[in-house]
Amino acid sequence: MEPLRALLRSQDACFSTLDGVVRGLRAGPPTRKPDTLHAVAPVVLDFLADFGINLLGMSNNHVFDLSTGGVHDTLDALRARQFTFAGIGDSLAEAAAPAFRRAGTARLAIVSAATGMIREGGAATEARAGVNEIRGTRDEGLRADDVARVTEAIRRARAEADVVIAYLHEHQWFAWKTDPAVTQDWQREVARRMIDAGASVFVAHGPPLMHGIEMYRGAPLLHGLGSLFFQTRKPPDAYGVENWRSVVAECRFVDGRFAEAQLRPVVLAAVGEDGPEDFETRGRPTLASGDSAMQILEALAQKSRRLGYRLRVRDGRAVLRA
């Protein structure tokens, strides 16, 4: 994994998500079955920091896996390690607020929210710790007041930062279960509203799959880049080949505006080094090369074409330009 680690550590800042909860002394009863319980030891944060990751969008449907006590433990662990994070907090106001970090000569901001599969009690309120949730509606849309809260946070962030990352963890993924190339119209619409509010880039995650990329007003809409690490105890045939492919977007901004991104293909180990029962090394990433790199980028290009964007792929590389 060293070449990938070196790439991430070479950047002014590195953004990702941690789709889970950090286990601590206040952990409550699990809110889901063991095979989908995403609880990790605090040392995982140290590992991510060693990989150069210093900005986290923490809004997701797994941070409540150990009840509200788990949310508090996660907040404590992130603060102790001085991560810049957004999307969870001791209250809704805190979870919805932008987070800021200096990166080189620029000031970055994150606004982070989640929609879909947030369990009862997992959303932050005025008096309860939790997730900055955008609630869904019966017609598979999104609550207007929740979207407005997020776009207002982006406007505030834009007033104080050079670059604003808008992150959405989504599980309103009905059509995506059968066709991962389909991007829901509601997500494309909310992504545009976030860019209109001042975001420099829109990033989504949720289903552990790559989805298409498109551009809007010179800003990239990254509807899903796949997973950087994916560790699970489910059998190898529980997921298809798409689950074990992803890309890293090495973005460059000039005067606060997106200029271009190098897309680096990544392949994850579907089976551990010592076989199907080796869960420690399963899901580890490697920078792809050769035919593997071309297959990943061509698949991403095909999905992007369905959204109206032509991603140019040549010699195992793809460049995203404004």
C-alpha positions as CSV (number, residue, x, y, z in Angstrom):
1,M,0.0,0.0,0.0
2,E,3.0,2.3,0.2
3,P,2.7,4.0,-3.2
4,L,-0.9,4.9,-2.4
5,R,0.1,6.2,1.0
6,A,2.9,8.3,-0.5
7,L,0.4,9.8,-3.0
8,L,-2.1,10.8,-0.3
9,R,0.6,12.2,2.0
10,S,2.0,14.4,-0.7
11,Q,-1.2,16.5,-0.9
12,D,-1.9,19.7,0.9
13,A,-5.1,18.0,2.2
14,C,-6.8,14.7,1.9
15,F,-10.5,14.1,2.3
16,S,-12.4,10.9,2.8
17,T,-15.2,9.4,4.9
18,L,-15.1,6.9,7.8
19,D,-18.3,4.8,7.4
20,G,-18.6,3.7,10.9
21,V,-18.4,4.4,14.6
22,V,-15.3,4.5,16.9
23,R,-15.6,2.1,19.8
24,G,-15.1,3.6,23.3
25,L,-16.2,3.5,26.9
26,R,-19.7,5.0,26.2
27,A,-20.7,2.5,23.6
28,G,-24.3,1.6,23.8
29,P,-26.1,-1.5,22.5
30,P,-25.6,-2.3,18.8
31,T,-28.4,-1.0,16.6
32,R,-27.7,-3.6,13.8
33,K,-26.7,-7.2,13.2
34,P,-23.1,-8.3,13.6
35,D,-22.3,-8.8,9.9
36,T,-23.1,-5.1,9.2
37,L,-21.8,-3.6,12.4
38,H,-19.2,-1.0,11.5
39,A,-17.4,-0.5,14.8
40,V,-13.7,0.2,14.8
41,A,-11.0,0.7,17.4
42,P,-9.6,4.3,17.8
43,V,-6.3,3.1,16.3
44,V,-8.0,3.1,12.9
45,L,-8.0,6.9,13.1
46,D,-4.3,6.9,13.7
47,F,-3.9,4.7,10.6
48,L,-5.9,7.1,8.5
49,A,-3.9,10.0,9.7
50,D,-0.7,8.1,8.8
51,F,-2.1,7.8,5.3
52,G,-2.4,11.6,5.1
53,I,-6.1,11.7,5.5
54,N,-6.9,14.8,7.6
55,L,-10.5,15.8,6.6
56,L,-13.5,13.5,7.2
57,G,-17.1,13.7,6.3
58,M,-18.6,11.8,9.2
59,S,-22.3,11.9,8.3
60,N,-23.3,8.3,7.6
61,N,-25.8,5.6,8.6
62,H,-23.2,3.6,10.6
63,V,-22.0,6.2,13.2
64,F,-25.1,5.3,15.2
65,D,-24.2,1.5,15.2
66,L,-23.4,1.7,19.0
67,S,-26.2,4.1,19.8
68,T,-25.8,7.7,20.9
69,G,-22.9,6.7,23.2
70,G,-21.0,5.6,20.2
71,V,-21.5,9.0,18.6
72,H,-20.0,10.7,21.6
73,D,-17.0,8.2,21.6
74,T,-16.4,9.0,17.9
75,L,-16.5,12.7,18.5
76,D,-14.0,12.4,21.4
77,A,-11.6,10.3,19.3
78,L,-11.7,12.7,16.3
79,R,-11.2,15.7,18.5
80,A,-8.3,14.1,20.4
81,R,-6.5,13.5,17.1
82,Q,-7.3,16.9,15.7
83,F,-9.1,15.7,12.6
84,T,-11.1,18.3,10.7
85,F,-14.6,16.7,10.4
86,A,-18.2,17.6,9.8
87,G,-21.6,15.9,9.7
88,I,-21.9,14.8,13.3
89,G,-22.0,16.7,16.5
90,D,-23.3,17.0,20.1
91,S,-26.3,18.8,18.6
92,L,-27.9,19.4,15.1
93,A,-26.3,22.9,15.0
94,E,-22.9,21.4,15.6
95,A,-23.4,18.5,13.1
96,A,-24.6,20.9,10.4
97,A,-21.9,23.5,10.8
98,P,-19.0,23.7,8.4
99,A,-15.5,22.7,9.5
100,F,-12.4,24.6,8.5
101,R,-8.7,23.7,7.9
102,R,-5.7,25.5,6.5
103,A,-4.1,23.6,3.6
104,G,-1.0,25.2,2.1
105,T,-2.0,28.8,1.3
106,A,-5.7,28.1,1.2
107,R,-8.5,27.7,3.7
108,L,-10.7,24.6,3.2
109,A,-14.2,23.9,4.5
110,I,-16.4,20.8,4.7
111,V,-20.1,20.6,4.9
112,S,-21.4,17.1,5.4
113,A,-24.8,15.5,5.5
114,A,-26.5,12.1,5.1
115,T,-29.7,10.8,3.7
116,G,-31.3,7.4,3.7
117,M,-31.1,4.5,6.3
118,I,-30.5,6.7,9.3
119,R,-32.0,4.7,12.1
120,E,-34.5,6.1,14.6
121,G,-32.4,8.0,17.2
122,G,-29.4,8.5,14.9
123,A,-30.2,12.0,13.7
124,A,-28.9,14.9,15.6
125,T,-31.4,17.2,17.3
126,E,-31.2,20.4,19.4
127,A,-30.7,18.1,22.5
128,R,-29.2,14.9,21.1
129,A,-25.9,14.0,19.4
130,G,-26.0,12.5,16.0
131,V,-25.9,12.9,12.2
132,N,-26.8,15.9,10.1
133,E,-29.6,14.1,8.3
134,I,-31.5,15.2,5.1
135,R,-34.7,13.3,5.5
136,G,-36.4,11.7,2.6
137,T,-40.0,12.1,1.4
138,R,-42.5,9.5,0.4
139,D,-41.9,10.2,-3.3
140,E,-38.2,9.4,-2.8
141,G,-37.3,13.1,-2.8
142,L,-35.6,15.1,0.0
143,R,-37.1,17.4,2.7
144,A,-36.8,21.0,1.5
145,D,-36.0,22.4,5.0
146,D,-33.2,20.0,5.5
147,V,-31.7,20.7,2.1
148,A,-32.0,24.5,2.9
149,R,-30.1,23.9,6.2
150,V,-27.2,22.3,4.3
151,T,-27.1,24.9,1.5
152,E,-27.1,27.7,4.0
153,A,-24.1,26.1,5.8
154,I,-22.3,26.0,2.4
155,R,-23.0,29.7,1.9
156,R,-21.5,30.5,5.3
157,A,-18.5,28.3,4.6
158,R,-17.9,30.0,1.2
159,A,-17.8,33.4,2.9
160,E,-14.8,32.2,5.1
161,A,-13.0,29.6,2.9
162,D,-11.3,29.4,-0.5
163,V,-12.4,25.8,-1.2
164,V,-15.6,24.2,0.0
165,I,-16.2,20.4,-0.1
166,A,-19.9,19.4,0.0
167,Y,-20.2,15.8,1.1
168,L,-23.4,13.7,0.9
169,H,-23.6,10.1,2.3
170,E,-26.6,8.7,0.5
171,H,-28.6,5.5,0.8
172,Q,-31.6,6.7,-1.2
173,W,-30.2,4.2,-3.7
174,F,-33.3,2.3,-4.9
175,A,-32.4,2.0,-8.6
176,W,-28.6,1.7,-7.8
177,K,-29.1,-1.8,-6.3
178,T,-29.8,-3.2,-9.8
179,D,-27.9,-0.8,-12.0
180,P,-24.9,1.0,-10.3
181,A,-24.5,3.2,-13.4
182,V,-27.8,4.9,-12.7
183,T,-27.5,8.2,-10.7
184,Q,-30.8,9.3,-9.2
185,D,-32.1,12.6,-10.5
186,W,-32.7,13.9,-7.0
187,Q,-29.0,13.5,-6.2
188,R,-28.0,15.3,-9.4
189,E,-30.4,18.1,-8.4
190,V,-29.2,18.5,-4.8
191,A,-25.5,18.4,-6.0
192,R,-26.3,21.4,-8.3
193,R,-27.9,23.3,-5.5
194,M,-24.8,22.7,-3.4
195,I,-22.6,24.1,-6.1
196,D,-25.0,27.1,-6.6
197,A,-24.6,27.8,-2.8
198,G,-20.8,28.0,-3.1
199,A,-19.4,24.5,-3.0
200,S,-16.2,24.0,-5.0
201,V,-16.7,20.2,-5.4
202,F,-19.6,17.8,-4.6
203,V,-18.6,14.3,-3.3
204,A,-21.0,11.4,-2.5
205,H,-20.6,8.0,-1.0
206,G,-22.9,5.3,0.4
207,P,-23.2,2.3,-1.9
208,P,-19.7,0.9,-2.1
209,L,-19.5,1.4,-5.9
210,M,-18.2,3.8,-8.5
211,H,-20.8,6.0,-10.1
212,G,-20.5,8.6,-12.9
213,I,-18.9,12.0,-12.8
214,E,-20.3,15.1,-14.3
215,M,-19.4,18.8,-14.4
216,Y,-21.7,21.7,-13.4
217,R,-20.6,25.4,-13.7
218,G,-17.0,24.3,-13.8
219,A,-17.2,22.2,-10.6
220,P,-17.0,18.4,-10.5
221,L,-19.9,16.3,-9.2
222,L,-18.3,13.1,-7.9
223,H,-21.4,10.9,-7.5
224,G,-19.4,8.0,-6.0
225,L,-15.7,7.0,-6.3
226,G,-16.0,3.6,-4.6
227,S,-14.2,2.6,-1.4
228,L,-10.6,3.4,-0.4
229,F,-10.6,0.5,2.1
230,F,-13.5,-2.0,2.3
231,Q,-13.4,-4.6,5.1
232,T,-16.3,-7.0,5.6
233,R,-16.9,-10.5,6.9
234,K,-19.5,-11.2,4.3
235,P,-18.6,-14.0,1.8
236,P,-16.7,-13.1,-1.4
237,D,-19.7,-13.7,-3.6
238,A,-21.8,-11.2,-1.6
239,Y,-20.5,-8.4,-3.8
240,G,-19.7,-8.2,-7.5
241,V,-16.4,-7.1,-9.1
242,E,-17.6,-3.4,-9.1
243,N,-17.3,-3.4,-5.3
244,W,-13.5,-3.9,-5.4
245,R,-12.8,-1.0,-7.8
246,S,-12.4,2.7,-7.0
247,V,-10.5,5.9,-7.9
248,V,-8.7,8.6,-6.0
249,A,-9.3,12.1,-7.3
250,E,-6.2,14.3,-7.1
251,C,-7.7,17.7,-7.4
252,R,-6.1,21.0,-8.0
253,F,-7.8,24.4,-7.3
254,V,-6.6,27.8,-8.5
255,D,-7.9,30.9,-6.7
256,G,-10.6,28.8,-5.0
257,R,-11.9,27.3,-8.3
258,F,-11.5,23.8,-9.5
259,A,-8.9,23.5,-12.3
260,E,-8.4,19.8,-12.9
261,A,-8.1,16.4,-11.3
262,Q,-6.0,13.3,-12.0
263,L,-8.1,10.2,-11.5
264,R,-5.9,7.4,-10.0
265,P,-7.6,3.9,-10.3
266,V,-7.4,1.7,-7.3
267,V,-8.1,-2.1,-6.9
268,L,-9.1,-3.6,-3.6
269,A,-8.4,-7.2,-2.5
270,A,-11.6,-9.1,-2.7
271,V,-9.9,-12.0,-0.9
272,G,-7.2,-11.7,1.8
273,E,-3.6,-12.7,1.2
274,D,-4.1,-16.0,3.1
275,G,-7.5,-16.9,1.7
276,P,-11.2,-16.2,2.3
277,E,-10.9,-16.3,6.1
278,D,-8.1,-13.7,6.1
279,F,-10.2,-10.7,7.1
280,E,-7.2,-8.6,8.2
281,T,-5.8,-8.1,4.7
282,R,-9.1,-8.3,2.8
283,G,-10.1,-5.0,1.2
284,R,-6.7,-3.5,1.2
285,P,-6.1,-1.0,-1.7
286,T,-3.4,-0.9,-4.4
287,L,-2.9,1.6,-7.1
288,A,-4.0,-0.2,-10.3
289,S,-1.8,-0.4,-13.4
290,G,-1.9,-1.9,-16.9
291,D,-5.2,-3.6,-18.0
292,S,-6.7,-3.3,-14.5
293,A,-6.3,0.5,-14.5
294,M,-7.8,0.7,-18.0
295,Q,-10.8,-1.4,-17.1
296,I,-11.5,0.7,-14.0
297,L,-11.3,4.0,-15.9
298,E,-13.2,2.8,-18.9
299,A,-16.0,1.7,-16.6
300,L,-16.0,5.1,-14.9
301,A,-16.0,6.8,-18.3
302,Q,-19.0,4.7,-19.5
303,K,-21.0,5.7,-16.4
304,S,-20.0,9.3,-16.8
305,R,-21.2,9.3,-20.4
306,R,-24.7,8.4,-19.2
307,L,-24.6,11.7,-17.3
308,G,-23.5,13.6,-20.3
309,Y,-19.9,14.0,-19.5
310,R,-17.1,12.7,-21.7
311,L,-14.2,11.5,-19.5
312,R,-11.1,11.1,-21.6
313,V,-9.0,8.0,-20.8
314,R,-5.6,7.4,-22.3
315,D,-2.7,5.2,-21.3
316,G,-4.2,4.2,-18.0
317,R,-4.9,7.8,-17.0
318,A,-7.9,10.0,-16.9
319,V,-7.9,13.8,-16.4
320,L,-11.0,15.7,-15.2
321,R,-11.0,19.3,-16.4
322,A,-13.2,22.3,-15.7
